[in-house]
Amino acid sequence: MAQNGTSDDTSLGEIRELMRLFERSSMVELEAAWGGTRLTLHKAERPEGGGATAPAAEQSHENGKPAGELELVIITAPTVGRFWRGSAAGAPALVEKGQPVCAGQQVATIESLTAPVEVLSERAGGVEQILAEDGQAVGFGDPLVAIRPDHA
Protein backbone atom coordinates (compact mmCIF):
# COMPACT_ATOMS: atom_id res chain seq x y z
CA MET A 1 0.00 0.00 0.00
CA ALA A 2 1.40 3.43 -0.93
CA GLN A 3 0.22 6.85 0.16
CA ASN A 4 0.65 10.15 -1.66
CA GLY A 5 -0.37 13.67 -0.65
CA THR A 6 -1.53 16.34 -3.13
CA SER A 7 -3.87 19.32 -3.19
CA ASP A 8 -7.64 19.22 -2.78
CA ASP A 9 -8.00 20.43 -6.40
CA THR A 10 -7.22 17.08 -8.00
CA SER A 11 -9.07 16.78 -11.30
CA LEU A 12 -10.75 13.70 -12.72
CA GLY A 13 -8.00 13.67 -15.38
CA GLU A 14 -5.32 13.46 -12.69
CA ILE A 15 -7.20 10.62 -10.98
CA ARG A 16 -7.48 8.78 -14.31
CA GLU A 17 -3.75 9.23 -14.92
CA LEU A 18 -2.98 7.90 -11.42
CA MET A 19 -5.20 4.88 -12.19
CA ARG A 20 -3.39 4.23 -15.49
CA LEU A 21 0.03 4.46 -13.83
CA PHE A 22 -1.16 2.13 -11.06
CA GLU A 23 -2.45 -0.40 -13.60
CA ARG A 24 0.91 -0.47 -15.38
CA SER A 25 2.79 -0.94 -12.11
CA SER A 26 3.44 -4.17 -10.21
CA MET A 27 1.50 -2.88 -7.17
CA VAL A 28 -1.66 -4.74 -6.19
CA GLU A 29 -3.10 -1.95 -4.02
CA LEU A 30 -2.57 1.80 -3.79
CA GLU A 31 -3.99 4.25 -1.29
CA ALA A 32 -3.60 7.98 -1.85
CA ALA A 33 -4.88 10.74 0.43
CA TRP A 34 -4.83 14.52 0.00
CA GLY A 35 -6.88 17.15 1.76
CA GLY A 36 -10.27 15.58 2.51
CA THR A 37 -9.99 13.09 -0.38
CA ARG A 38 -8.90 9.46 -0.20
CA LEU A 39 -8.45 7.18 -3.22
CA THR A 40 -7.96 3.43 -2.84
CA LEU A 41 -7.14 1.28 -5.87
CA HIS A 42 -7.17 -2.54 -5.93
CA LYS A 43 -6.25 -4.66 -8.94
CA ALA A 44 -8.68 -7.37 -9.92
CA GLU A 45 -7.45 -10.52 -11.59
CA ARG A 46 -7.66 -10.37 -15.37
CA PRO A 47 -10.29 -12.73 -16.77
CA GLU A 48 -8.85 -15.85 -18.37
CA GLY A 49 -10.19 -17.72 -21.36
CA GLY A 50 -11.98 -14.68 -22.85
CA GLY A 51 -15.28 -15.42 -21.12
CA ALA A 52 -18.25 -13.28 -22.07
CA THR A 53 -18.90 -12.04 -18.52
CA ALA A 54 -16.22 -10.60 -16.25
CA PRO A 55 -16.73 -8.56 -13.08
CA ALA A 56 -15.20 -5.12 -13.44
CA ALA A 57 -12.35 -4.06 -11.21
CA GLU A 58 -13.49 -1.43 -8.71
CA GLN A 59 -11.74 1.35 -6.84
CA SER A 60 -13.16 3.46 -4.06
CA HIS A 61 -12.80 7.25 -3.98
CA GLU A 62 -13.76 8.98 -0.76
CA ASN A 63 -14.09 12.74 -0.34
CA GLY A 64 -14.32 13.48 3.41
CA LYS A 65 -16.56 16.40 4.32
CA PRO A 66 -17.43 17.69 7.82
CA ALA A 67 -21.10 16.70 7.36
CA GLY A 68 -20.23 13.17 6.15
CA GLU A 69 -18.29 11.24 3.54
CA LEU A 70 -18.91 10.71 -0.14
CA GLU A 71 -17.57 7.35 -1.29
CA LEU A 72 -17.54 6.46 -4.96
CA VAL A 73 -16.80 3.04 -6.37
CA ILE A 74 -15.22 3.38 -9.81
CA ILE A 75 -16.10 0.51 -12.13
CA THR A 76 -13.20 -0.01 -14.50
CA ALA A 77 -12.79 -1.84 -17.79
CA PRO A 78 -12.24 -5.59 -17.26
CA THR A 79 -10.70 -5.88 -20.74
CA VAL A 80 -9.56 -3.90 -23.78
CA GLY A 81 -12.12 -2.94 -26.41
CA ARG A 82 -14.81 -0.42 -27.32
CA PHE A 83 -17.09 0.89 -24.54
CA TRP A 84 -20.84 0.86 -25.12
CA ARG A 85 -23.38 2.20 -22.62
CA GLY A 86 -25.91 -0.32 -23.95
CA SER A 87 -25.74 -4.07 -24.49
CA ALA A 88 -24.29 -3.41 -27.99
CA ALA A 89 -23.50 -0.53 -30.36
CA GLY A 90 -26.65 1.54 -30.90
CA ALA A 91 -28.60 -0.15 -28.08
CA PRO A 92 -30.25 2.00 -25.37
CA ALA A 93 -28.08 2.82 -22.35
CA LEU A 94 -28.24 0.20 -19.58
CA VAL A 95 -27.91 2.82 -16.81
CA GLU A 96 -28.25 6.59 -16.47
CA LYS A 97 -26.87 9.09 -13.94
CA GLY A 98 -28.89 8.93 -10.71
CA GLN A 99 -30.29 5.47 -11.44
CA PRO A 100 -30.03 2.78 -8.72
CA VAL A 101 -28.06 -0.38 -9.56
CA CYS A 102 -27.87 -3.80 -7.91
CA ALA A 103 -24.76 -5.83 -7.24
CA GLY A 104 -24.14 -7.97 -10.32
CA GLN A 105 -26.18 -5.72 -12.61
CA GLN A 106 -24.79 -5.04 -16.09
CA VAL A 107 -23.96 -1.33 -16.43
CA ALA A 108 -22.19 -1.33 -19.82
CA THR A 109 -20.59 -3.54 -22.47
CA ILE A 110 -17.06 -3.75 -23.84
CA GLU A 111 -16.86 -4.99 -27.41
CA SER A 112 -13.61 -6.94 -27.56
CA LEU A 113 -12.10 -8.88 -30.44
CA THR A 114 -13.38 -12.22 -29.15
CA ALA A 115 -16.85 -11.40 -27.80
CA PRO A 116 -18.87 -8.72 -26.01
CA VAL A 117 -17.95 -8.51 -22.33
CA GLU A 118 -20.56 -7.42 -19.81
CA VAL A 119 -19.37 -4.76 -17.37
CA LEU A 120 -20.97 -5.57 -14.00
CA SER A 121 -21.30 -3.62 -10.78
CA GLU A 122 -20.07 -5.57 -7.78
CA ARG A 123 -21.82 -3.17 -5.39
CA ALA A 124 -25.38 -1.90 -5.06
CA GLY A 125 -25.83 1.87 -5.14
CA GLY A 126 -26.63 4.78 -7.42
CA VAL A 127 -24.94 5.83 -10.66
CA GLU A 128 -23.05 9.03 -9.84
CA GLN A 129 -21.34 9.60 -13.21
CA ILE A 130 -20.65 7.88 -16.55
CA LEU A 131 -16.90 8.37 -17.06
CA ALA A 132 -16.45 6.95 -20.59
CA GLU A 133 -18.05 8.05 -23.85
CA ASP A 134 -20.22 5.70 -25.89
CA GLY A 135 -18.03 4.10 -28.58
CA GLN A 136 -14.77 5.10 -26.84
CA ALA A 137 -11.79 2.74 -27.07
CA VAL A 138 -10.83 1.65 -23.53
CA GLY A 139 -7.98 -0.31 -21.99
CA PHE A 140 -7.88 -2.67 -19.04
CA GLY A 141 -8.49 -0.67 -15.88
CA ASP A 142 -9.84 2.51 -17.53
CA PRO A 143 -12.58 4.16 -15.41
CA LEU A 144 -16.07 3.64 -16.86
CA VAL A 145 -18.81 4.33 -14.29
CA ALA A 146 -18.81 5.90 -10.80
CA ILE A 147 -21.25 4.32 -8.31
CA ARG A 148 -22.21 5.75 -4.91
CA PRO A 149 -22.56 2.51 -2.92
CA ASP A 150 -25.48 1.72 -0.62
CA HIS A 151 -24.42 1.15 2.98
CA ALA A 152 -26.48 -1.35 4.90
Secondary structure by P-SEA (a helix, b strand, c coil): cbbbbbcccccaaaaaaaaaaaaaccccbbbbbcccbbbbbbbcccccccccccccbbbbbbbbcccbbbbbbbbccccccbbbccccccccccccccccccccccccccccccbbbbbbbcccccccccccccccccccccccbbbbcccc
